[in-house]
């Protein structure tokens, strides 16, 4: 393969191409292949991860916004025929491809949209039993962080309400072209067996976001508008949001729901 055939990494798309085969294989192997027969890779670029996914006993689709990468994939990966979605993952309606079927998502995610990708996965959790891939190290750690840490926040609580999250391994910046300025981390989310909440999901999201949007304040201050007379003396309101586990946020949402705002 000649180098002039290669795709240029585009800064505005946050592209950093992985050039280490063993790392690519290790990322592909994070998938357990339990509970689905189709996978979607986000941002395959020149297919360094894709080739290992195509070896697996599942049907592989890729979604790629970069036209130059799409042309490259069509040329070099005939197995992807009719399986390349040349669209923006954040805007494209995936039901067109998967209908109601379950599928896993994997990728070396562009750092500039990685958090939005996680929120989109949470929205589609009914169909996504598994999600794994490479993020900026801090983001991967945050998703998996437990209460009491400075980095534990909205993303940690919302992801862990529905998925078991696990930080798997760190990747050096030197295995990319061009190298990013930060280290990367690979993590996996496996959907919980019971992933419906015993409270209003909409209210749960609102409570979590409101609490962490003023994370230096106690819950009494950040959730003022939610606290009714019946629950105002609850000790939970003297805590800061990072002191509450996912289960405690769920229990708090149940109380707020029960006693009206």
Secondary structure by P-SEA (a helix, b strand, c coil): cccccccccccccbbbbbccaaaaaaaaaccccccccbbbbccccccaaaaaaaaccbbbbbbbccaaaaaaaaacccccccccccccccccccccccccbbbbbbcccccccaaaaaaaaaaacccccbbbbbcaaaaaaaaacccccccccaaaaaaaaccccccccccccccccccccbbbbbbbbbbcccccccccaaaaaaaaaaaacccccccccccccccccccccccccccccccccaaaaaaaaaaaaaacc
